């Protein structure tokens, strides 16, 4: 559980760059007409952006730990 809290606590530091990289490669694969890979990369980028939205909805790094702890009980 500690590793999940650690990963979610620092979500913007990995999710935003990953989403930007995935969207850039999705655009390249879309132009090359390799649609399946482009869809998969867009899905990863959307998941990252949803995690960032969840991060801000919960209240940031100080509140995400107690929120997850409360959910697990």
Secondary structure, 3 states (H helix, E strand, C coil): CHHHHHHHHCHHHHHHHHHHHHHHHHHHHHHCCCHHHHHHHHHHHHHHHHHHHHHHHHCCHHHHHHHHHHHHC
